[in-house]
Amino acid sequence: MDALNKAMRIDMLPHGIKVTGIHPGMVETEFSIVRYKGDEERAKNVYKGLQPLTAEDIAETIYWAASRPAHVNISDVIITPTVQANATNTIRK
């Protein structure tokens, strides 16, 4: 995705179109239910013992990035829950 975002920034530059990459960590959405083929208990266990991000957290971030003044572009945002260091390291209670 990073290469695509960078290429789009170059392509859109002459047109004044902003390109922002939003890269979320663990976000609790219905995706886990789909991933586990409707098994809601298994889907809930993905987030057991930690507080993941919500869809609202990501929506607020997108709004914030898009609402910057015309001369400001937010190139990339990496947003994770406080308990997540990367894709494989989390702290669970």
mmCIF file as gemmi writes it, N, C-alpha and C atoms, coordinates in Angstrom:
data_model
loop_
_atom_site.group_PDB
_atom_site.id
_atom_site.type_symbol
_atom_site.label_atom_id
_atom_site.label_alt_id
_atom_site.label_comp_id
_atom_site.label_asym_id
_atom_site.label_entity_id
_atom_site.label_seq_id
_atom_site.pdbx_PDB_ins_code
_atom_site.Cartn_x
_atom_site.Cartn_y
_atom_site.Cartn_z
_atom_site.occupancy
_atom_site.B_iso_or_equiv
_atom_site.pdbx_formal_charge
_atom_site.auth_seq_id
_atom_site.auth_asym_id
_atom_site.pdbx_PDB_model_num
ATOM 1 N N . MET Axp A 1 ? 0.811 -1.197 0 1 0 ? 1 A 1
ATOM 2 C CA . MET Axp A 1 ? 0 0 0 1 0 ? 1 A 1
ATOM 3 C C . MET Axp A 1 ? 0.855 1.262 0 1 0 ? 1 A 1
ATOM 4 N N . ASP Axp A 2 ? 1.974 1.214 0.685 1 0 ? 2 A 1
ATOM 5 C CA . ASP Axp A 2 ? 2.804 2.403 0.77 1 0 ? 2 A 1
ATOM 6 C C . ASP Axp A 2 ? 3.237 2.873 -0.611 1 0 ? 2 A 1
ATOM 7 N N . ALA Axp A 3 ? 3.637 1.94 -1.471 1 0 ? 3 A 1
ATOM 8 C CA . ALA Axp A 3 ? 4.066 2.303 -2.824 1 0 ? 3 A 1
ATOM 9 C C . ALA Axp A 3 ? 2.906 2.915 -3.615 1 0 ? 3 A 1
ATOM 10 N N . LEU Axp A 4 ? 1.713 2.349 -3.457 1 0 ? 4 A 1
ATOM 11 C CA . LEU Axp A 4 ? 0.539 2.89 -4.143 1 0 ? 4 A 1
ATOM 12 C C . LEU Axp A 4 ? 0.237 4.311 -3.669 1 0 ? 4 A 1
ATOM 13 N N . ASN Axp A 5 ? 0.271 4.531 -2.356 1 0 ? 5 A 1
ATOM 14 C CA . ASN Axp A 5 ? 0.012 5.874 -1.821 1 0 ? 5 A 1
ATOM 15 C C . ASN Axp A 5 ? 1.034 6.877 -2.334 1 0 ? 5 A 1
ATOM 16 N N . LYS Axp A 6 ? 2.297 6.491 -2.331 1 0 ? 6 A 1
ATOM 17 C CA . LYS Axp A 6 ? 3.349 7.394 -2.813 1 0 ? 6 A 1
ATOM 18 C C . LYS Axp A 6 ? 3.16 7.706 -4.292 1 0 ? 6 A 1
ATOM 19 N N . ALA Axp A 7 ? 2.853 6.697 -5.088 1 0 ? 7 A 1
ATOM 20 C CA . ALA Axp A 7 ? 2.638 6.905 -6.523 1 0 ? 7 A 1
ATOM 21 C C . ALA Axp A 7 ? 1.427 7.799 -6.767 1 0 ? 7 A 1
ATOM 22 N N . MET Axp A 8 ? 0.364 7.567 -5.997 1 0 ? 8 A 1
ATOM 23 C CA . MET Axp A 8 ? -0.833 8.407 -6.167 1 0 ? 8 A 1
ATOM 24 C C . MET Axp A 8 ? -0.55 9.861 -5.793 1 0 ? 8 A 1
ATOM 25 N N . ARG Axp A 9 ? 0.267 10.088 -4.763 1 0 ? 9 A 1
ATOM 26 C CA . ARG Axp A 9 ? 0.619 11.46 -4.39 1 0 ? 9 A 1
ATOM 27 C C . ARG Axp A 9 ? 1.325 12.161 -5.543 1 0 ? 9 A 1
ATOM 28 N N . ILE Axp A 10 ? 2.22 11.443 -6.207 1 0 ? 10 A 1
ATOM 29 C CA . ILE Axp A 10 ? 2.938 12.01 -7.353 1 0 ? 10 A 1
ATOM 30 C C . ILE Axp A 10 ? 1.965 12.282 -8.499 1 0 ? 10 A 1
ATOM 31 N N . ASP Axp A 11 ? 1.098 11.307 -8.799 1 0 ? 11 A 1
ATOM 32 C CA . ASP Axp A 11 ? 0.152 11.453 -9.907 1 0 ? 11 A 1
ATOM 33 C C . ASP Axp A 11 ? -0.87 12.565 -9.668 1 0 ? 11 A 1
ATOM 34 N N . MET Axp A 12 ? -1.286 12.739 -8.427 1 0 ? 12 A 1
ATOM 35 C CA . MET Axp A 12 ? -2.331 13.716 -8.104 1 0 ? 12 A 1
ATOM 36 C C . MET Axp A 12 ? -1.791 15.121 -7.834 1 0 ? 12 A 1
ATOM 37 N N . LEU Axp A 13 ? -0.481 15.239 -7.664 1 0 ? 13 A 1
ATOM 38 C CA . LEU Axp A 13 ? 0.128 16.522 -7.333 1 0 ? 13 A 1
ATOM 39 C C . LEU Axp A 13 ? -0.281 17.66 -8.267 1 0 ? 13 A 1
ATOM 40 N N . PRO Axp A 14 ? -0.249 17.466 -9.58 1 0 ? 14 A 1
ATOM 41 C CA . PRO Axp A 14 ? -0.629 18.57 -10.472 1 0 ? 14 A 1
ATOM 42 C C . PRO Axp A 14 ? -2.103 18.967 -10.365 1 0 ? 14 A 1
ATOM 43 N N . HIS Axp A 15 ? -2.921 18.106 -9.783 1 0 ? 15 A 1
ATOM 44 C CA . HIS Axp A 15 ? -4.355 18.354 -9.699 1 0 ? 15 A 1
ATOM 45 C C . HIS Axp A 15 ? -4.788 18.879 -8.338 1 0 ? 15 A 1
ATOM 46 N N . GLY Axp A 16 ? -3.858 19.006 -7.411 1 0 ? 16 A 1
ATOM 47 C CA . GLY Axp A 16 ? -4.188 19.507 -6.074 1 0 ? 16 A 1
ATOM 48 C C . GLY Axp A 16 ? -5.016 18.538 -5.247 1 0 ? 16 A 1
ATOM 49 N N . ILE Axp A 17 ? -4.949 17.261 -5.583 1 0 ? 17 A 1
ATOM 50 C CA . ILE Axp A 17 ? -5.72 16.255 -4.855 1 0 ? 17 A 1
ATOM 51 C C . ILE Axp A 17 ? -4.841 15.647 -3.77 1 0 ? 17 A 1
ATOM 52 N N . LYS Axp A 18 ? -5.357 15.653 -2.544 1 0 ? 18 A 1
ATOM 53 C CA . LYS Axp A 18 ? -4.626 15.107 -1.412 1 0 ? 18 A 1
ATOM 54 C C . LYS Axp A 18 ? -4.75 13.583 -1.381 1 0 ? 18 A 1
ATOM 55 N N . VAL Axp A 19 ? -3.686 12.923 -0.937 1 0 ? 19 A 1
ATOM 56 C CA . VAL Axp A 19 ? -3.705 11.471 -0.757 1 0 ? 19 A 1
ATOM 57 C C . VAL Axp A 19 ? -3.169 11.192 0.64 1 0 ? 19 A 1
ATOM 58 N N . THR Axp A 20 ? -3.97 10.487 1.434 1 0 ? 20 A 1
ATOM 59 C CA . THR Axp A 20 ? -3.594 10.154 2.805 1 0 ? 20 A 1
ATOM 60 C C . THR Axp A 20 ? -3.722 8.656 3.008 1 0 ? 20 A 1
ATOM 61 N N . GLY Axp A 21 ? -2.716 8.056 3.613 1 0 ? 21 A 1
ATOM 62 C CA . GLY Axp A 21 ? -2.783 6.641 3.982 1 0 ? 21 A 1
ATOM 63 C C . GLY Axp A 21 ? -3.151 6.539 5.453 1 0 ? 21 A 1
ATOM 64 N N . ILE Axp A 22 ? -4.246 5.856 5.75 1 0 ? 22 A 1
ATOM 65 C CA . ILE Axp A 22 ? -4.655 5.594 7.128 1 0 ? 22 A 1
ATOM 66 C C . ILE Axp A 22 ? -4.366 4.12 7.385 1 0 ? 22 A 1
ATOM 67 N N . HIS Axp A 23 ? -3.496 3.834 8.345 1 0 ? 23 A 1
ATOM 68 C CA . HIS Axp A 23 ? -3.042 2.473 8.616 1 0 ? 23 A 1
ATOM 69 C C . HIS Axp A 23 ? -3.433 2.093 10.043 1 0 ? 23 A 1
ATOM 70 N N . PRO Axp A 24 ? -4.597 1.478 10.229 1 0 ? 24 A 1
ATOM 71 C CA . PRO Axp A 24 ? -5.045 1.146 11.581 1 0 ? 24 A 1
ATOM 72 C C . PRO Axp A 24 ? -4.5 -0.192 12.077 1 0 ? 24 A 1
ATOM 73 N N . GLY Axp A 25 ? -4.344 -0.274 13.386 1 0 ? 25 A 1
ATOM 74 C CA . GLY Axp A 25 ? -4.018 -1.533 14.043 1 0 ? 25 A 1
ATOM 75 C C . GLY Axp A 25 ? -5.304 -2.288 14.318 1 0 ? 25 A 1
ATOM 76 N N . MET Axp A 26 ? -5.402 -2.884 15.492 1 0 ? 26 A 1
ATOM 77 C CA . MET Axp A 26 ? -6.579 -3.693 15.844 1 0 ? 26 A 1
ATOM 78 C C . MET Axp A 26 ? -7.813 -2.812 15.994 1 0 ? 26 A 1
ATOM 79 N N . VAL Axp A 27 ? -8.811 -3.072 15.152 1 0 ? 27 A 1
ATOM 80 C CA . VAL Axp A 27 ? -10.078 -2.347 15.192 1 0 ? 27 A 1
ATOM 81 C C . VAL Axp A 27 ? -11.192 -3.377 15.295 1 0 ? 27 A 1
ATOM 82 N N . GLU Axp A 28 ? -12.018 -3.254 16.319 1 0 ? 28 A 1
ATOM 83 C CA . GLU Axp A 28 ? -13.122 -4.2 16.476 1 0 ? 28 A 1
ATOM 84 C C . GLU Axp A 28 ? -14.267 -3.798 15.56 1 0 ? 28 A 1
ATOM 85 N N . THR Axp A 29 ? -14.489 -4.626 14.539 1 0 ? 29 A 1
ATOM 86 C CA . THR Axp A 29 ? -15.584 -4.422 13.585 1 0 ? 29 A 1
ATOM 87 C C . THR Axp A 29 ? -16.211 -5.785 13.304 1 0 ? 29 A 1
ATOM 88 N N . GLU Axp A 30 ? -17.173 -5.809 12.422 1 0 ? 30 A 1
ATOM 89 C CA . GLU Axp A 30 ? -17.812 -7.073 12.056 1 0 ? 30 A 1
ATOM 90 C C . GLU Axp A 30 ? -16.884 -7.961 11.224 1 0 ? 30 A 1
ATOM 91 N N . PHE Axp A 31 ? -15.721 -7.46 10.841 1 0 ? 31 A 1
ATOM 92 C CA . PHE Axp A 31 ? -14.79 -8.261 10.047 1 0 ? 31 A 1
ATOM 93 C C . PHE Axp A 31 ? -14.427 -9.566 10.748 1 0 ? 31 A 1
ATOM 94 N N . SER Axp A 32 ? -14.241 -9.535 12.057 1 0 ? 32 A 1
ATOM 95 C CA . SER Axp A 32 ? -13.883 -10.764 12.767 1 0 ? 32 A 1
ATOM 96 C C . SER Axp A 32 ? -14.987 -11.81 12.672 1 0 ? 32 A 1
ATOM 97 N N . ILE Axp A 33 ? -16.231 -11.369 12.679 1 0 ? 33 A 1
ATOM 98 C CA . ILE Axp A 33 ? -17.352 -12.309 12.544 1 0 ? 33 A 1
ATOM 99 C C . ILE Axp A 33 ? -17.315 -12.948 11.154 1 0 ? 33 A 1
ATOM 100 N N . VAL Axp A 34 ? -17.035 -12.147 10.135 1 0 ? 34 A 1
ATOM 101 C CA . VAL Axp A 34 ? -16.915 -12.667 8.774 1 0 ? 34 A 1
ATOM 102 C C . VAL Axp A 34 ? -15.71 -13.601 8.683 1 0 ? 34 A 1
ATOM 103 N N . ARG Axp A 35 ? -14.596 -13.174 9.269 1 0 ? 35 A 1
ATOM 104 C CA . ARG Axp A 35 ? -13.36 -13.973 9.231 1 0 ? 35 A 1
ATOM 105 C C . ARG Axp A 35 ? -13.568 -15.36 9.826 1 0 ? 35 A 1
ATOM 106 N N . TYR Axp A 36 ? -14.348 -15.419 10.924 1 0 ? 36 A 1
ATOM 107 C CA . TYR Axp A 36 ? -14.597 -16.694 11.582 1 0 ? 36 A 1
ATOM 108 C C . TYR Axp A 36 ? -15.952 -17.289 11.198 1 0 ? 36 A 1
ATOM 109 N N . LYS Axp A 37 ? -16.43 -16.911 10.025 1 0 ? 37 A 1
ATOM 110 C CA . LYS Axp A 37 ? -17.628 -17.507 9.41 1 0 ? 37 A 1
ATOM 111 C C . LYS Axp A 37 ? -18.834 -17.52 10.35 1 0 ? 37 A 1
ATOM 112 N N . GLY Axp A 38 ? -19.076 -16.383 11.011 1 0 ? 38 A 1
ATOM 113 C CA . GLY Axp A 38 ? -20.257 -16.232 11.865 1 0 ? 38 A 1
ATOM 114 C C . GLY Axp A 38 ? -20.086 -16.694 13.295 1 0 ? 38 A 1
ATOM 115 N N . ASP Axp A 39 ? -18.932 -17.235 13.648 1 0 ? 39 A 1
ATOM 116 C CA . ASP Axp A 39 ? -18.686 -17.702 15.015 1 0 ? 39 A 1
ATOM 117 C C . ASP Axp A 39 ? -18.382 -16.484 15.9 1 0 ? 39 A 1
ATOM 118 N N . GLU Axp A 40 ? -19.434 -15.937 16.52 1 0 ? 40 A 1
ATOM 119 C CA . GLU Axp A 40 ? -19.293 -14.706 17.295 1 0 ? 40 A 1
ATOM 120 C C . GLU Axp A 40 ? -18.39 -14.876 18.519 1 0 ? 40 A 1
ATOM 121 N N . GLU Axp A 41 ? -18.426 -16.036 19.152 1 0 ? 41 A 1
ATOM 122 C CA . GLU Axp A 41 ? -17.578 -16.272 20.323 1 0 ? 41 A 1
ATOM 123 C C . GLU Axp A 41 ? -16.095 -16.222 19.932 1 0 ? 41 A 1
ATOM 124 N N . ARG Axp A 42 ? -15.78 -16.876 18.854 1 0 ? 42 A 1
ATOM 125 C CA . ARG Axp A 42 ? -14.392 -16.877 18.368 1 0 ? 42 A 1
ATOM 126 C C . ARG Axp A 42 ? -13.968 -15.464 17.953 1 0 ? 42 A 1
ATOM 127 N N . ALA Axp A 43 ? -14.888 -14.736 17.337 1 0 ? 43 A 1
ATOM 128 C CA . ALA Axp A 43 ? -14.605 -13.363 16.924 1 0 ? 43 A 1
ATOM 129 C C . ALA Axp A 43 ? -14.335 -12.467 18.137 1 0 ? 43 A 1
ATOM 130 N N . LYS Axp A 44 ? -15.095 -12.638 19.22 1 0 ? 44 A 1
ATOM 131 C CA . LYS Axp A 44 ? -14.898 -11.845 20.433 1 0 ? 44 A 1
ATOM 132 C C . LYS Axp A 44 ? -13.542 -12.131 21.074 1 0 ? 44 A 1
ATOM 133 N N . ASN Axp A 45 ? -13.07 -13.373 20.962 1 0 ? 45 A 1
ATOM 134 C CA . ASN Axp A 45 ? -11.792 -13.75 21.569 1 0 ? 45 A 1
ATOM 135 C C . ASN Axp A 45 ? -10.596 -13.023 20.956 1 0 ? 45 A 1
ATOM 136 N N . VAL Axp A 46 ? -10.747 -12.535 19.74 1 0 ? 46 A 1
ATOM 137 C CA . VAL Axp A 46 ? -9.663 -11.787 19.099 1 0 ? 46 A 1
ATOM 138 C C . VAL Axp A 46 ? -9.282 -10.578 19.958 1 0 ? 46 A 1
ATOM 139 N N . TYR Axp A 47 ? -10.283 -9.977 20.601 1 0 ? 47 A 1
ATOM 140 C CA . TYR Axp A 47 ? -10.06 -8.746 21.359 1 0 ? 47 A 1
ATOM 141 C C . TYR Axp A 47 ? -10.123 -8.966 22.875 1 0 ? 47 A 1
ATOM 142 N N . LYS Axp A 48 ? -10.166 -10.219 23.289 1 0 ? 48 A 1
ATOM 143 C CA . LYS Axp A 48 ? -10.288 -10.537 24.706 1 0 ? 48 A 1
ATOM 144 C C . LYS Axp A 48 ? -9.07 -10.004 25.473 1 0 ? 48 A 1
ATOM 145 N N . GLY Axp A 49 ? -9.325 -9.302 26.563 1 0 ? 49 A 1
ATOM 146 C CA . GLY Axp A 49 ? -8.258 -8.818 27.423 1 0 ? 49 A 1
ATOM 147 C C . GLY Axp A 49 ? -7.591 -7.543 26.964 1 0 ? 49 A 1
ATOM 148 N N . LEU Axp A 50 ? -8.138 -6.9 25.947 1 0 ? 50 A 1
ATOM 149 C CA . LEU Axp A 50 ? -7.576 -5.62 25.516 1 0 ? 50 A 1
ATOM 150 C C . LEU Axp A 50 ? -8.675 -4.729 24.955 1 0 ? 50 A 1
ATOM 151 N N . GLN Axp A 51 ? -8.382 -3.463 24.855 1 0 ? 51 A 1
ATOM 152 C CA . GLN Axp A 51 ? -9.348 -2.528 24.29 1 0 ? 51 A 1
ATOM 153 C C . GLN Axp A 51 ? -8.875 -2.133 22.891 1 0 ? 51 A 1
ATOM 154 N N . PRO Axp A 52 ? -9.515 -2.674 21.853 1 0 ? 52 A 1
ATOM 155 C CA . PRO Axp A 52 ? -9.122 -2.34 20.494 1 0 ? 52 A 1
ATOM 156 C C . PRO Axp A 52 ? -9.66 -0.968 20.101 1 0 ? 52 A 1
ATOM 157 N N . LEU Axp A 53 ? -9.226 -0.496 18.958 1 0 ? 53 A 1
ATOM 158 C CA . LEU Axp A 53 ? -9.815 0.711 18.394 1 0 ? 53 A 1
ATOM 159 C C . LEU Axp A 53 ? -11.238 0.402 17.958 1 0 ? 53 A 1
ATOM 160 N N . THR Axp A 54 ? -12.007 1.445 17.724 1 0 ? 54 A 1
ATOM 161 C CA . THR Axp A 54 ? -13.367 1.284 17.21 1 0 ? 54 A 1
ATOM 162 C C . THR Axp A 54 ? -13.448 1.898 15.812 1 0 ? 54 A 1
ATOM 163 N N . ALA Axp A 55 ? -14.5 1.566 15.118 1 0 ? 55 A 1
ATOM 164 C CA . ALA Axp A 55 ? -14.729 2.173 13.803 1 0 ? 55 A 1
ATOM 165 C C . ALA Axp A 55 ? -14.816 3.688 13.938 1 0 ? 55 A 1
ATOM 166 N N . GLU Axp A 56 ? -15.382 4.157 15.035 1 0 ? 56 A 1
ATOM 167 C CA . GLU Axp A 56 ? -15.5 5.594 15.275 1 0 ? 56 A 1
ATOM 168 C C . GLU Axp A 56 ? -14.12 6.245 15.416 1 0 ? 56 A 1
ATOM 169 N N . ASP Axp A 57 ? -13.176 5.558 16.074 1 0 ? 57 A 1
ATOM 170 C CA . ASP Axp A 57 ? -11.815 6.089 16.193 1 0 ? 57 A 1
ATOM 171 C C . ASP Axp A 57 ? -11.211 6.341 14.814 1 0 ? 57 A 1
ATOM 172 N N . ILE Axp A 58 ? -11.415 5.38 13.927 1 0 ? 58 A 1
ATOM 173 C CA . ILE Axp A 58 ? -10.846 5.498 12.584 1 0 ? 58 A 1
ATOM 174 C C . ILE Axp A 58 ? -11.578 6.575 11.787 1 0 ? 58 A 1
ATOM 175 N N . ALA Axp A 59 ? -12.899 6.618 11.918 1 0 ? 59 A 1
ATOM 176 C CA . ALA Axp A 59 ? -13.683 7.639 11.218 1 0 ? 59 A 1
ATOM 177 C C . ALA Axp A 59 ? -13.267 9.046 11.655 1 0 ? 59 A 1
ATOM 178 N N . GLU Axp A 60 ? -13.042 9.239 12.944 1 0 ? 60 A 1
ATOM 179 C CA . GLU Axp A 60 ? -12.604 10.551 13.444 1 0 ? 60 A 1
ATOM 180 C C . GLU Axp A 60 ? -11.238 10.922 12.87 1 0 ? 60 A 1
ATOM 181 N N . THR Axp A 61 ? -10.36 9.933 12.746 1 0 ? 61 A 1
ATOM 182 C CA . THR Axp A 61 ? -9.033 10.177 12.193 1 0 ? 61 A 1
ATOM 183 C C . THR Axp A 61 ? -9.122 10.563 10.721 1 0 ? 61 A 1
ATOM 184 N N . ILE Axp A 62 ? -9.972 9.86 9.984 1 0 ? 62 A 1
ATOM 185 C CA . ILE Axp A 62 ? -10.169 10.188 8.562 1 0 ? 62 A 1
ATOM 186 C C . ILE Axp A 62 ? -10.733 11.599 8.43 1 0 ? 62 A 1
ATOM 187 N N . TYR Axp A 63 ? -11.733 11.918 9.249 1 0 ? 63 A 1
ATOM 188 C CA . TYR Axp A 63 ? -12.312 13.271 9.206 1 0 ? 63 A 1
ATOM 189 C C . TYR Axp A 63 ? -11.244 14.314 9.502 1 0 ? 63 A 1
ATOM 190 N N . TRP Axp A 64 ? -10.449 14.068 10.55 1 0 ? 64 A 1
ATOM 191 C CA . TRP Axp A 64 ? -9.398 15.014 10.929 1 0 ? 64 A 1
ATOM 192 C C . TRP Axp A 64 ? -8.439 15.241 9.759 1 0 ? 64 A 1
ATOM 193 N N . ALA Axp A 65 ? -7.967 14.156 9.133 1 0 ? 65 A 1
ATOM 194 C CA . ALA Axp A 65 ? -7.018 14.292 8.025 1 0 ? 65 A 1
ATOM 195 C C . ALA Axp A 65 ? -7.638 15.036 6.844 1 0 ? 65 A 1
ATOM 196 N N . ALA Axp A 66 ? -8.887 14.716 6.546 1 0 ? 66 A 1
ATOM 197 C CA . ALA Axp A 66 ? -9.554 15.34 5.394 1 0 ? 66 A 1
ATOM 198 C C . ALA Axp A 66 ? -9.94 16.792 5.645 1 0 ? 66 A 1
ATOM 199 N N . SER Axp A 67 ? -10.056 17.186 6.896 1 0 ? 67 A 1
ATOM 200 C CA . SER Axp A 67 ? -10.523 18.536 7.206 1 0 ? 67 A 1
ATOM 201 C C . SER Axp A 67 ? -9.386 19.539 7.427 1 0 ? 67 A 1
ATOM 202 N N . ARG Axp A 68 ? -8.15 19.144 7.15 1 0 ? 68 A 1
ATOM 203 C CA . ARG Axp A 68 ? -7.039 20.085 7.267 1 0 ? 68 A 1
ATOM 204 C C . ARG Axp A 68 ? -7.169 21.144 6.178 1 0 ? 68 A 1
ATOM 205 N N . PRO Axp A 69 ? -6.589 22.307 6.408 1 0 ? 69 A 1
ATOM 206 C CA . PRO Axp A 69 ? -6.655 23.367 5.388 1 0 ? 69 A 1
ATOM 207 C C . PRO Axp A 69 ? -6.076 22.893 4.048 1 0 ? 69 A 1
ATOM 208 N N . ALA Axp A 70 ? -6.438 23.597 2.99 1 0 ? 70 A 1
ATOM 209 C CA . ALA Axp A 70 ? -6.046 23.194 1.634 1 0 ? 70 A 1
ATOM 210 C C . ALA Axp A 70 ? -4.536 23.038 1.467 1 0 ? 70 A 1
ATOM 211 N N . HIS Axp A 71 ? -3.76 23.792 2.205 1 0 ? 71 A 1
ATOM 212 C CA . HIS Axp A 71 ? -2.301 23.731 2.05 1 0 ? 71 A 1
ATOM 213 C C . HIS Axp A 71 ? -1.65 22.625 2.897 1 0 ? 71 A 1
ATOM 214 N N . VAL Axp A 72 ? -2.452 21.854 3.631 1 0 ? 72 A 1
ATOM 215 C CA . VAL Axp A 72 ? -1.931 20.812 4.514 1 0 ? 72 A 1
ATOM 216 C C . VAL Axp A 72 ? -2.388 19.439 4.022 1 0 ? 72 A 1
ATOM 217 N N . ASN Axp A 73 ? -1.433 18.529 3.839 1 0 ? 73 A 1
ATOM 218 C CA . ASN Axp A 73 ? -1.762 17.142 3.521 1 0 ? 73 A 1
ATOM 219 C C . ASN Axp A 73 ? -1.154 16.245 4.59 1 0 ? 73 A 1
ATOM 220 N N . ILE Axp A 74 ? -1.965 15.387 5.163 1 0 ? 74 A 1
ATOM 221 C CA . ILE Axp A 74 ? -1.474 14.377 6.091 1 0 ? 74 A 1
ATOM 222 C C . ILE Axp A 74 ? -1.123 13.167 5.231 1 0 ? 74 A 1
ATOM 223 N N . SER Axp A 75 ? 0.147 12.887 5.078 1 0 ? 75 A 1
ATOM 224 C CA . SER Axp A 75 ? 0.572 11.817 4.178 1 0 ? 75 A 1
ATOM 225 C C . SER Axp A 75 ? 0.213 10.435 4.709 1 0 ? 75 A 1
ATOM 226 N N . ASP Axp A 76 ? 0.559 10.168 5.963 1 0 ? 76 A 1
ATOM 227 C CA . ASP Axp A 76 ? 0.323 8.847 6.535 1 0 ? 76 A 1
ATOM 228 C C . ASP Axp A 76 ? -0.021 8.956 8.013 1 0 ? 76 A 1
ATOM 229 N N . VAL Axp A 77 ? -0.944 8.096 8.44 1 0 ? 77 A 1
ATOM 230 C CA . VAL Axp A 77 ? -1.297 7.989 9.858 1 0 ? 77 A 1
ATOM 231 C C . VAL Axp A 77 ? -1.259 6.51 10.222 1 0 ? 77 A 1
ATOM 232 N N . ILE Axp A 78 ? -0.473 6.181 11.228 1 0 ? 78 A 1
ATOM 233 C CA . ILE Axp A 78 ? -0.481 4.837 11.802 1 0 ? 78 A 1
ATOM 234 C C . ILE Axp A 78 ? -1.171 4.979 13.147 1 0 ? 78 A 1
ATOM 235 N N . ILE Axp A 79 ? -2.296 4.298 13.307 1 0 ? 79 A 1
ATOM 236 C CA . ILE Axp A 79 ? -3.08 4.426 14.536 1 0 ? 79 A 1
ATOM 237 C C . ILE Axp A 79 ? -3.319 3.038 15.111 1 0 ? 79 A 1
ATOM 238 N N . THR Axp A 80 ? -2.898 2.85 16.348 1 0 ? 80 A 1
ATOM 239 C CA . THR Axp A 80 ? -3.052 1.562 17.02 1 0 ? 80 A 1
ATOM 240 C C . THR Axp A 80 ? -3.614 1.787 18.416 1 0 ? 80 A 1
ATOM 241 N N . PRO Axp A 81 ? -4.195 0.757 19.002 1 0 ? 81 A 1
ATOM 242 C CA . PRO Axp A 81 ? -4.557 0.878 20.41 1 0 ? 81 A 1
ATOM 243 C C . PRO Axp A 81 ? -3.271 0.993 21.242 1 0 ? 81 A 1
ATOM 244 N N . THR Axp A 82 ? -3.364 1.607 22.373 1 0 ? 82 A 1
ATOM 245 C CA . THR Axp A 82 ? -2.193 1.797 23.233 1 0 ? 82 A 1
ATOM 246 C C . THR Axp A 82 ? -1.514 0.475 23.573 1 0 ? 82 A 1
ATOM 247 N N . VAL Axp A 83 ? -2.279 -0.603 23.65 1 0 ? 83 A 1
ATOM 248 C CA . VAL Axp A 83 ? -1.735 -1.912 24.043 1 0 ? 83 A 1
ATOM 249 C C . VAL Axp A 83 ? -1.131 -2.701 22.878 1 0 ? 83 A 1
ATOM 250 N N . GLN Axp A 84 ? -1.047 -2.105 21.695 1 0 ? 84 A 1
ATOM 251 C CA . GLN Axp A 84 ? -0.516 -2.807 20.524 1 0 ? 84 A 1
ATOM 252 C C . GLN Axp A 84 ? 0.755 -2.121 20.037 1 0 ? 84 A 1
ATOM 253 N N . ALA Axp A 85 ? 1.862 -2.877 19.993 1 0 ? 85 A 1
ATOM 254 C CA . ALA Axp A 85 ? 3.126 -2.339 19.505 1 0 ? 85 A 1
ATOM 255 C C . ALA Axp A 85 ? 3.283 -2.542 17.999 1 0 ? 85 A 1
ATOM 256 N N . ASN Axp A 86 ? 2.785 -3.678 17.507 1 0 ? 86 A 1
ATOM 257 C CA . ASN Axp A 86 ? 2.861 -3.995 16.081 1 0 ? 86 A 1
ATOM 258 C C . ASN Axp A 86 ? 1.856 -5.116 15.796 1 0 ? 86 A 1
ATOM 259 N N . ALA Axp A 87 ? 1.955 -5.746 14.654 1 0 ? 87 A 1
ATOM 260 C CA . ALA Axp A 87 ? 0.958 -6.762 14.269 1 0 ? 87 A 1
ATOM 261 C C . ALA Axp A 87 ? 0.946 -7.989 15.174 1 0 ? 87 A 1
ATOM 262 N N . THR Axp A 88 ? 2.049 -8.257 15.864 1 0 ? 88 A 1
ATOM 263 C CA . THR Axp A 88 ? 2.119 -9.481 16.662 1 0 ? 88 A 1
ATOM 264 C C . THR Axp A 88 ? 2.298 -9.272 18.165 1 0 ? 88 A 1
ATOM 265 N N . ASN Axp A 89 ? 2.545 -8.047 18.6 1 0 ? 89 A 1
ATOM 266 C CA . ASN Axp A 89 ? 2.807 -7.793 20.023 1 0 ? 89 A 1
ATOM 267 C C . ASN Axp A 89 ? 1.745 -6.91 20.636 1 0 ? 89 A 1
ATOM 268 N N . THR Axp A 90 ? 0.999 -7.508 21.58 1 0 ? 90 A 1
ATOM 269 C CA . THR Axp A 90 ? -0.033 -6.78 22.322 1 0 ? 90 A 1
ATOM 270 C C . THR Axp A 90 ? 0.09 -7.143 23.798 1 0 ? 90 A 1
ATOM 271 N N . ILE Axp A 91 ? -0.502 -6.311 24.631 1 0 ? 91 A 1
ATOM 272 C CA . ILE Axp A 91 ? -0.59 -6.588 26.064 1 0 ? 91 A 1
ATOM 273 C C . ILE Axp A 91 ? -2.045 -6.892 26.363 1 0 ? 91 A 1
ATOM 274 N N . ARG Axp A 92 ? -2.29 -8.046 26.94 1 0 ? 92 A 1
ATOM 275 C CA . ARG Axp A 92 ? -3.647 -8.439 27.316 1 0 ? 92 A 1
ATOM 276 C C . ARG Axp A 92 ? -3.719 -8.588 28.831 1 0 ? 92 A 1
ATOM 277 N N . LYS Axp A 93 ? -4.856 -8.232 29.376 1 0 ? 93 A 1
ATOM 278 C CA . LYS Axp A 93 ? -5.053 -8.338 30.83 1 0 ? 93 A 1
ATOM 279 C C . LYS Axp A 93 ? -5.715 -9.641 31.198 1 0 ? 93 A 1
